[in-house]
Amino acid sequence: MYNMNVSINLSEARKRLPELADNAYAGHVYAISRRGRELAVLISVDEYKRLKAIEAGERNKDFEALLAPLPSDAISEEAASDLAVEIVREVRAQYKPARE
């Protein structure tokens, strides 16, 4: 399990990079900032790979859902298009300016 973020400014991170890299490898997480604005995060390569694998898995789930055959009870393309147009018109009608 990784330790909570430690915020460190960029100039300090430059000076201590070897130490911070060793600590990141051991599980520490550093948020690197400049003038109070966070710019980057220093994590171990194992944590980076773990996060990328999660991201790839989620992307694959999305593609599988998009490419899956439609269920037999799904509405037709034409009905879906008509429904979408109807919803857009209803939403737009709510935002029409009142005429005086």
N, C-alpha and C positions, 0 to 999 in steps of 0.2 A: 504494500500500500504506500502511496506517495504522500509525503508531508505536504502540509498546506503551503500555499505560495508565500514566498518571501519577495518583497518588492525591493529592487535595487536600481539605482540610477545608472545610466549608460556609462558615464565616466568611471564610476566605481567598478562596474562590470568589466570594463576594458582592463583595468589594473589587476583584477582578480580572476580573469578568465580561466586559467588553468585550475585554480581551486574550485571555482564554480562548476566547471565541467566535471571534475571528479565527484563533486557533491551531487550533481544532476545524475550522474551514472549510478550513484548510491541511492537515488530516489527522491532527492530534493527537487523542488520546482521553483524557478525564479521568474518573476515578472520584471522585465527590464523596461525602465521608463526614462523619458527625457522631459524635463520641465514639468513633471507631474503627470504626464500622459503616457500610458502604457504602450509600448511599441512592439514587444516581442516576448516570447516565453522560452526559457531554456529548460528542456526536459531531456531525459535519457533517450537514446536511440530506440531502446526497447519499448518505451512508452509511446514514442512517435509511431513505431510500427504497429503497436496495438491499436492506436487511434485510427490509423490509416486502414487497418483491416476492418474495423467497425464501420468506417465510412464506406468502404467498398461493399461490405455486406448489405448495408442499407440501400445503396445504389442498385445492387443486384435485385433486392426485394422489389424496389420500385419498377425496374424493367420487367421482372416476372409478372407483376400485377398488370402492367400495361400490355404485355404480350399474351396474357392468358386469354383463352377463349371466353366469350361472353356467356354468362349463365343463360339457360333456356328461357327464363322469365324476364330477361332484360328487355327494355323498350327499344324500339327500332331507332335507327339513326335519324329518320325524319321526325319521329315523335320527340326525340331528345333535342333536336334543333328547335322545334316549335316551342318546347318547354323553356329552353334557354332564352329565346326571343321574348317570350311572355314575361319571364322573370326580369329581364333587363328593362322592358317597358314599365313594369310595375315599380322598379327601383327608380328609374328616371322620373316617373310621374311624381314621386315623393319629393323630388328636388327641384321641380319647376318653380320658378319665381312667381309669386302672386302678382297678377295683373291688376293694375289700378284703374 
